[in-house]
Structures are given as C-alpha cells and as structure tokens.
Amino acid sequence: MDDLRNKYLTAVAAATDEAALENVRLAALGKKGEVSLRMRELGGMSPEDRQVAGPALNALKDELTSALAARKASLADAALEERLATEWLDLSLPGRPRRQGTIHPVSRVTEEVTAIFADMGFSVAEGPRIDSDWYNFDALNIPGHHPARAEMDTFYVKRAAGDNRPPNVLRTHTSPVQIRSMEAMGAPLRIIAPGGVYRADYDQTHTPMFHQIEGLAIDTDISMANLKWVLEEFVKAYFGVDHVDLRFRASHFPFTEPSAEVDIRCSWDGGQLKVGEGDSWLEILGSGMVHPKVLAAGGIDPARYQGFAFGMGIDRIAMLKYGIPDLRAFFDSDLRWLRHYGFAALDVPTLPGGIAG
C-alpha cells in the first residue's frame, strides 16, 4: 500500500498538464488501474484479510482522488495566471464595430398586421397564455367530446394534489381573448388578438408553439359582407397589391356559424408567390359569423348584436410573404438565419410609410 501511495502521489505532483494528470488517474484508478485491480482481489481474500485490506484500499483511493482534484485545480490556476500575464487590452483603443440587431420576422409581421387593422379601427387586446378550460373551450362552444380537447392535441397544466378544479391549458388559440374582451368591454367591439399559442404538433409546417392573430367585430348591423371587405383590404395592404380575389369555402368551426375558409387567388412563378393573379388558390385563414352561444358566453345579447371573427397564423403568413421555407427555423435561434430574414430595428411598418417590405 505504501509503495502504491508514494508512487502515485509522486506522479500526481509531477504532472505538468491535465493530459498527464489524466494518464496518472487511469493508471491508478481506471478500470485496469493498479488500485482498481487490488480492490477486485478483495473477493478472493479471507474475511480477516479483507477487513484489513478493504479499508486501507478505500483510504488510498480517497487520498489519490483528493490529490488528483487538488492538482487539477492547481494546474487550472497556473494556466489562468499565465493567460492573464500574456493577454492584455489597451482600453484607449477604439471600440470594435458592432452589428445592429435585427427584428425577428414574427415581430415584424405582427407589427405589420397591427398597423393594417388599426387603420380600420381595430384595437389590440391581449390575454393570458395559460387559461382555464372554460375560456379556451366551453365559452367558445367547443363540446367536451371535440378532438381538440384530447391530450394528444392540447397541453394541460397539472394541478396540485387534492385540487379538483378543472385543469388549466396552454391556450390552443387566441380566441379566449375574444371572450375576455366581450366580458370587459361589451358591445360594440372591434379588436384583434395577436399572441403565442400551443398545440402538440411538430413538423415542417407545425411547431408546438406558434403565433396567431384573430379579429373580432361586434355591432347591431354586421354581416358577412363586412367580413369580406375587411379581409380584402387586409390582403391588399399586407401583400402590397392593388387587387385581390378571395374565395370563401363553407366550413365548420364550433365558434362561428356560418363558417368559411378563405382562399386567395395567386400564382407560383419560379417558386415565388404572387398574390392577385394566376389560376391557383391558397388558403390563408378561417372566418365566420360569431355563434350566438359565444356571444352569450361573453355577456352579449345575441338577439341584439351579431359579429364576425377570423383567425390566421402569423408565422404562416410571414412564410408566404418573405419566402421562408421551414416553420421550425423561426424557433432555432440561429443568428445567421435572423440576419438574413430579420428587419432593421428602426424600420417601423406604417401604411403611409409602407407595409410591403
């Protein structure tokens, strides 16, 4: 034991860098190290010999481990001292030029959409990203058996043990903001609700967290004609075109009746989207007249008021306008991607100054 102790303590003290120190550790305490092999021999000893050799080997192992750690720290301190002695900085030198930061496409498109709808009299409303089951589903006329309420589609927030209240959810759309706005402001009402939403999906065109913007207008004389005009004006301003054809296709959403998917006429020239021309159609959003049960859940009399609602993915329309091929790249935090697709920090989109970008 004394021979092993002296041998490896001397080797530890003589190690001049971390590589040499690691070689000493392997020779002593590695799987095939001398101390490790001695410890394996304990099984073949008599009980009396094992009682003597076992504690001695463990003590030796602990001593060598401590010596190795201390020597490693000493080498690191010496390396730092050497680096501090050789590296220096002249504080009188001029600063290095720094690249100006850029605005993320999601933030940019949110600003663009907000500017367009603000010009039409819509105000911005916000709400919590973690919301109750009632606001996210029940108040929006989504029944208990609806597939969207399954755990394979929705992220539920676990409550503490013994708490029997219905679970909260990570909101699956920004529609709960519509209910909260109706409760807080009543009618007439004209809002847009941008923000992050969550669904259990992940591929080239889906991510577990993404961004939506929804619109809601309520008054005594609102119809689908008003919805069509608002969407036409939005598409023309957002894509920077003078003319656009919209196609409404009958659909079903629990919170609107009637409901419609909205397509825009477009063409793909060399892989580039051109809106307002061509023979192709591209779906961009869902819409409809607000269901009477949703109005009632928000505290508004459906016998007196009616309204329209619509919703679209901010990330999706950003991909369409700026030619971004993969939705997942929005969340990769890749500075090279952001420098390519980002926008100047002081370039604030306005209708007079330009939205098209």
Backbone torsions as a table, in degrees:
resi	resn	phi	psi	omega
1	MET	NA	-44.5	-179.2
2	ASP	-63.8	-38.7	178.8
3	ASP	-62.3	-45.4	178.6
4	LEU	-62.2	-43.4	-178.5
5	ARG	-60.4	-50.9	-178.3
6	ASN	-63.9	-38.8	-178.3
7	LYS	-60.8	-49.4	-173.0
8	TYR	-84.3	-29.0	173.6
9	LEU	-65.4	-37.2	176.1
10	THR	-65.7	-41.5	179.9
11	ALA	-65.9	-37.7	177.9
12	VAL	-63.4	-45.9	-178.9
13	ALA	-65.0	-28.9	-177.2
14	ALA	-86.0	-11.6	-178.6
15	ALA	-65.1	129.8	-175.3
16	THR	-102.5	-8.8	176.3
17	ASP	-153.1	173.8	-175.3
18	GLU	-66.9	-31.7	179.0
19	ALA	-64.6	-44.7	178.6
20	ALA	-65.5	-37.6	179.2
21	LEU	-65.2	-37.8	178.6
22	GLU	-66.7	-36.4	177.1
23	ASN	-63.8	-37.8	177.2
24	VAL	-66.0	-42.1	179.9
25	ARG	-61.6	-44.3	179.3
26	LEU	-64.6	-39.2	-179.1
27	ALA	-65.7	-30.1	-177.5
28	ALA	-97.3	-48.7	-169.5
29	LEU	-116.3	-0.1	176.8
30	GLY	-66.8	176.9	-178.4
31	LYS	-56.6	-34.0	179.8
32	LYS	-108.9	16.8	179.2
33	GLY	-70.4	160.7	-175.3
34	GLU	-63.4	-42.5	-179.6
35	VAL	-67.6	-40.2	179.6
36	SER	-63.3	-41.0	178.8
37	LEU	-65.4	-38.1	177.5
38	ARG	-62.8	-37.6	-179.2
39	MET	-69.1	-31.6	177.1
40	ARG	-67.8	-25.2	-179.3
41	GLU	-74.1	-11.5	-177.4
42	LEU	-60.6	-33.2	-177.6
43	GLY	-63.8	-25.9	-178.4
44	GLY	-92.9	0.3	-178.6
45	MET	-87.8	161.9	174.0
46	SER	-71.8	158.3	179.6
47	PRO	-55.9	-37.8	-178.8
48	GLU	-65.8	-46.1	179.6
49	ASP	-66.5	-35.8	-178.9
50	ARG	-65.4	-34.6	179.6
51	GLN	-66.0	-26.7	178.9
52	VAL	-87.8	-49.0	-174.3
53	ALA	-72.4	-35.2	-176.8
54	GLY	-58.8	-56.9	178.6
55	PRO	-60.1	-35.3	-179.4
56	ALA	-66.3	-42.7	178.7
57	LEU	-65.8	-41.3	178.4
58	ASN	-63.4	-40.3	178.3
59	ALA	-64.7	-40.0	177.9
60	LEU	-64.2	-42.9	179.2
61	LYS	-61.5	-44.5	179.6
62	ASP	-63.7	-40.1	-179.3
63	GLU	-65.5	-43.3	178.8
64	LEU	-66.4	-38.7	178.4
65	THR	-62.0	-43.4	178.5
66	SER	-65.1	-40.6	179.5
67	ALA	-65.0	-41.2	177.8
68	LEU	-62.2	-45.2	-179.9
69	ALA	-62.8	-42.2	-179.3
70	ALA	-65.6	-41.7	-180.0
71	ARG	-67.0	-37.0	178.5
72	LYS	-63.8	-42.5	177.8
73	ALA	-64.5	-38.9	179.7
74	SER	-64.6	-42.5	178.2
75	LEU	-63.8	-39.0	178.9
76	ALA	-65.0	-41.5	178.4
77	ASP	-63.9	-40.4	179.7
78	ALA	-65.5	-39.7	179.0
79	ALA	-64.9	-39.1	178.3
80	LEU	-65.9	-42.3	178.4
81	GLU	-60.6	-42.9	179.4
82	GLU	-63.7	-40.3	-179.9
83	ARG	-66.5	-41.7	179.7
84	LEU	-65.2	-31.2	-178.9
85	ALA	-74.5	-27.7	-175.3
86	THR	-99.9	-23.9	-179.9
87	GLU	-99.4	138.4	178.3
88	TRP	-153.1	163.5	-177.3
89	LEU	-135.7	126.9	176.9
90	ASP	-83.4	106.9	-176.4
91	LEU	-68.4	-11.3	178.7
92	SER	-85.1	-8.3	178.9
93	LEU	-69.1	150.6	177.5
94	PRO	-65.7	151.3	-179.5
95	GLY	-67.4	154.6	177.6
96	ARG	-75.4	140.6	178.7
97	PRO	-64.8	136.5	-179.3
98	ARG	-114.7	137.4	179.4
99	ARG	-71.3	135.3	178.1
100	GLN	-67.3	138.0	179.2
101	GLY	-63.5	161.0	-179.6
102	THR	-122.7	156.7	-179.5
103	ILE	-88.3	132.5	179.8
104	HIS	-64.3	142.3	180.0
105	PRO	-54.1	-35.6	178.5
106	VAL	-63.5	-43.8	178.2
107	SER	-65.0	-40.8	-179.8
108	ARG	-63.1	-48.8	-177.3
109	VAL	-66.6	-35.8	175.1
110	THR	-59.7	-41.0	177.5
111	GLU	-66.6	-39.6	179.0
112	GLU	-62.3	-49.4	-177.9
113	VAL	-64.1	-41.1	179.0
114	THR	-61.2	-41.9	179.9
115	ALA	-63.8	-39.5	-178.5
116	ILE	-66.6	-47.9	-177.5
117	PHE	-74.3	-28.6	175.4
118	ALA	-61.8	-36.2	177.9
119	ASP	-65.6	-21.8	178.1
120	MET	-97.9	10.2	174.3
121	GLY	92.4	12.6	179.1
122	PHE	-90.8	135.4	173.9
123	SER	-100.2	161.0	-177.8
124	VAL	-92.3	130.5	176.2
125	ALA	-120.5	145.9	-179.4
126	GLU	-131.1	160.2	178.9
127	GLY	-153.0	175.0	-177.1
128	PRO	-70.6	146.7	176.8
129	ARG	-80.4	-25.1	171.0
130	ILE	-102.5	116.6	-173.3
131	ASP	-132.8	168.8	-178.2
132	SER	-76.1	158.4	175.6
133	ASP	-57.9	-32.3	-177.5
134	TRP	-68.0	-49.9	-178.9
135	TYR	-66.5	-36.9	-175.0
136	ASN	-78.7	-29.0	-175.4
137	PHE	-127.2	-61.6	-171.0
138	ASP	-59.3	-48.1	-177.9
139	ALA	-65.9	-18.2	-179.8
140	LEU	-99.4	17.8	174.8
141	ASN	64.4	29.4	177.4
142	ILE	-95.8	111.9	-173.3
143	PRO	-68.9	164.8	-177.0
144	GLY	-63.8	-26.3	-178.5
145	HIS	-91.2	3.8	-177.0
146	HIS	-66.2	138.3	-178.4
147	PRO	-57.6	-29.5	-178.2
148	ALA	-63.6	-19.8	-178.2
149	ARG	-88.1	-2.8	179.9
150	ALA	-73.4	152.1	-178.7
151	GLU	-67.0	-17.5	177.5
152	MET	-75.3	-13.5	179.8
153	ASP	-113.7	-27.4	-171.3
154	THR	-121.9	140.2	175.9
155	PHE	-89.3	114.2	178.4
156	TYR	-95.8	143.9	-178.8
157	VAL	-97.6	119.9	-177.2
158	LYS	-68.8	133.8	176.8
159	ARG	-91.4	164.9	179.9
160	ALA	-66.6	155.3	179.6
161	ALA	-58.5	133.1	-179.8
162	GLY	90.5	-10.5	177.4
163	ASP	-86.9	109.3	-173.9
164	ASN	-96.0	8.7	177.6
165	ARG	-67.7	155.0	175.8
166	PRO	-56.0	146.8	-175.8
167	PRO	-71.4	150.8	168.7
168	ASN	-81.4	163.9	179.8
169	VAL	-133.7	155.4	164.0
170	LEU	-75.8	119.3	-169.2
171	ARG	-54.5	136.4	-177.7
172	THR	-90.6	-8.1	176.9
173	HIS	-160.5	171.5	177.8
174	THR	-92.0	11.4	179.1
175	SER	-61.3	-31.1	175.2
176	PRO	-55.6	-28.4	178.0
177	VAL	-64.1	-32.9	177.8
178	GLN	-62.3	-45.4	179.5
179	ILE	-62.9	-46.3	-179.5
180	ARG	-62.7	-37.1	179.1
181	SER	-68.9	-40.3	176.6
182	MET	-62.1	-42.3	178.8
183	GLU	-63.2	-40.5	-173.8
184	ALA	-81.6	-36.2	-171.2
185	MET	-113.7	-16.8	-178.8
186	GLY	68.9	-156.4	-179.9
187	ALA	-125.0	153.7	0.0
188	PRO	-70.0	160.7	-172.6
189	LEU	-150.0	141.8	176.3
190	ARG	-148.9	104.3	-175.2
191	ILE	-136.3	160.8	163.5
192	ILE	-123.1	148.8	-176.5
193	ALA	-129.4	91.6	175.6
194	PRO	-87.9	155.3	175.4
195	GLY	159.9	174.7	-179.7
196	GLY	-82.5	143.1	178.6
197	VAL	-135.6	167.5	-169.8
198	TYR	-137.3	131.8	173.5
199	ARG	-147.0	149.8	-175.4
200	ALA	-81.4	79.8	-179.0
201	ASP	-155.5	145.5	-178.6
202	TYR	-157.6	112.8	171.2
203	ASP	-162.0	-161.4	-174.2
204	GLN	-63.5	-27.8	-177.8
205	THR	-118.0	9.6	178.0
206	HIS	-139.7	142.6	173.4
207	THR	-135.5	154.4	-178.7
208	PRO	-61.4	-27.5	175.5
209	MET	-125.8	131.0	178.2
210	PHE	-148.2	-171.4	-174.2
211	HIS	-126.0	139.5	177.5
212	GLN	-126.9	161.2	167.0
213	ILE	-137.1	128.9	-179.5
214	GLU	-119.8	151.0	178.4
215	GLY	-123.1	148.9	-179.8
216	LEU	-145.3	129.7	175.2
217	ALA	-133.4	127.4	-177.9
218	ILE	-131.1	132.0	176.5
219	ASP	-163.6	-173.8	-176.4
220	THR	-85.4	-14.9	-173.7
221	ASP	-135.7	39.6	-178.9
222	ILE	-95.6	141.1	-178.8
223	SER	-137.8	179.5	176.2
224	MET	-63.3	-26.3	177.8
225	ALA	-62.7	-40.4	177.0
226	ASN	-64.6	-39.6	176.7
227	LEU	-60.4	-46.3	-178.3
228	LYS	-61.4	-42.3	-179.7
229	TRP	-64.6	-45.1	-178.9
230	VAL	-59.8	-44.0	-178.4
231	LEU	-69.7	-37.1	176.9
232	GLU	-62.5	-45.1	-179.7
233	GLU	-64.4	-37.8	178.7
234	PHE	-64.4	-49.6	-176.7
235	VAL	-61.9	-41.7	179.4
236	LYS	-62.9	-43.3	-178.8
237	ALA	-71.1	-41.0	-175.0
238	TYR	-68.7	-44.4	-178.4
239	PHE	-90.9	-3.2	176.8
240	GLY	67.2	43.2	178.9
241	VAL	-120.4	158.0	-178.7
242	ASP	-89.2	-19.6	-176.9
243	HIS	-143.1	143.1	178.5
244	VAL	-147.2	141.8	173.9
245	ASP	-107.0	127.6	176.4
246	LEU	-109.0	143.6	176.2
247	ARG	-122.8	123.1	178.8
248	PHE	-97.9	123.3	177.7
249	ARG	-112.7	131.4	-179.5
250	ALA	-59.1	137.1	-179.1
251	SER	-145.7	-168.0	177.7
252	HIS	-141.9	123.0	168.8
253	PHE	-128.8	138.6	-177.3
254	PRO	-60.7	-26.4	-172.5
255	PHE	-96.5	-1.7	176.7
256	THR	-133.0	150.0	177.1
257	GLU	-159.6	112.3	0.4
258	PRO	-74.2	163.6	-179.9
259	SER	-120.1	152.1	-178.5
260	ALA	-150.6	137.4	166.1
261	GLU	-85.2	143.1	-175.8
262	VAL	-115.9	126.3	177.0
263	ASP	-111.7	153.2	173.8
264	ILE	-117.0	143.0	175.3
265	ARG	-71.4	137.1	-177.1
266	CYS	-158.9	175.0	173.0
267	SER	-140.4	158.2	177.0
268	TRP	-117.1	102.3	-177.7
269	ASP	-105.3	106.4	-178.6
270	GLY	63.4	30.9	-179.0
271	GLY	84.9	-1.2	-179.4
272	GLN	-100.9	131.5	-179.4
273	LEU	-77.1	130.5	173.6
274	LYS	-124.3	118.4	-175.0
275	VAL	-91.9	140.9	175.8
276	GLY	94.6	2.9	180.0
277	GLU	-147.4	164.5	177.2
278	GLY	95.6	-175.6	-176.2
279	ASP	-113.5	5.6	-179.2
280	SER	-97.4	160.0	177.1
281	TRP	-127.6	141.7	-177.7
282	LEU	-130.5	123.9	178.4
283	GLU	-74.5	132.8	-178.7
284	ILE	-124.6	-20.4	-177.0
285	LEU	-164.5	169.6	173.5
286	GLY	-116.7	152.0	-174.9
287	SER	-157.8	-179.9	175.7
288	GLY	159.8	-179.5	176.0
289	MET	-88.2	135.0	-174.6
290	VAL	-60.4	131.0	-179.2
291	HIS	-64.6	138.6	179.1
292	PRO	-54.4	-34.4	179.5
293	LYS	-66.9	-31.6	178.2
294	VAL	-71.2	-41.4	176.4
295	LEU	-59.9	-44.8	-179.1
296	ALA	-64.0	-38.3	179.0
297	ALA	-64.8	-28.9	177.9
298	GLY	-87.5	4.8	177.6
299	GLY	82.8	22.1	-178.9
300	ILE	-114.3	137.2	-177.0
301	ASP	-73.0	110.1	-179.3
302	PRO	-70.5	-14.2	176.4
303	ALA	-76.2	-20.8	-178.7
304	ARG	-106.4	-36.3	-174.2
305	TYR	-115.4	152.6	168.9
306	GLN	-142.4	168.1	-178.5
307	GLY	-166.4	172.5	176.2
308	PHE	-118.7	158.2	177.3
309	ALA	-140.8	153.3	176.6
310	PHE	-151.1	159.1	178.5
311	GLY	-151.0	144.8	179.1
312	MET	-147.5	159.5	177.8
313	GLY	-86.5	122.4	179.0
314	ILE	-63.3	-42.1	-179.9
315	ASP	-62.6	-39.2	-178.3
316	ARG	-65.2	-47.6	-177.4
317	ILE	-71.4	-24.6	172.8
318	ALA	-67.2	-40.7	177.7
319	MET	-61.3	-42.2	-177.9
320	LEU	-66.1	-45.2	-174.1
321	LYS	-74.6	-37.3	-172.4
322	TYR	-109.8	11.7	172.7
323	GLY	65.2	38.8	179.7
324	ILE	-92.5	119.8	-169.0
325	PRO	-81.8	-25.3	-171.1
326	ASP	-130.9	121.8	-178.3
327	LEU	-62.8	-33.0	-176.5
328	ARG	-63.4	-25.8	-179.1
329	ALA	-64.7	-22.2	178.5
330	PHE	-61.3	-24.8	-171.8
331	PHE	-116.2	13.1	-177.2
332	ASP	-85.1	-12.0	-178.5
333	SER	57.2	38.5	179.0
334	ASP	-91.3	113.2	-176.7
335	LEU	-63.5	-32.1	178.8
336	ARG	-64.3	-41.7	178.3
337	TRP	-64.4	-43.3	-177.6
338	LEU	-67.2	-36.3	178.1
339	ARG	-67.4	-30.5	179.8
340	HIS	-77.1	-46.6	-174.7
341	TYR	-98.5	-7.3	-177.2
342	GLY	-73.1	170.1	-177.0
343	PHE	-122.1	153.7	179.6
344	ALA	-59.0	137.8	-173.1
345	ALA	-62.5	-31.8	-176.0
346	LEU	-96.3	3.8	-179.6
347	ASP	-89.1	86.3	-176.2
348	VAL	-88.9	123.9	-178.3
349	PRO	-72.2	131.4	175.0
350	THR	-140.1	156.6	177.4
351	LEU	-63.3	-46.5	177.1
352	PRO	-65.3	-38.1	-176.9
353	GLY	-82.6	-18.3	178.1
354	GLY	118.9	133.9	178.5
355	ILE	-110.8	-29.4	-167.9
356	ALA	-59.1	-37.7	177.3
357	GLY	67.9	NA	NA
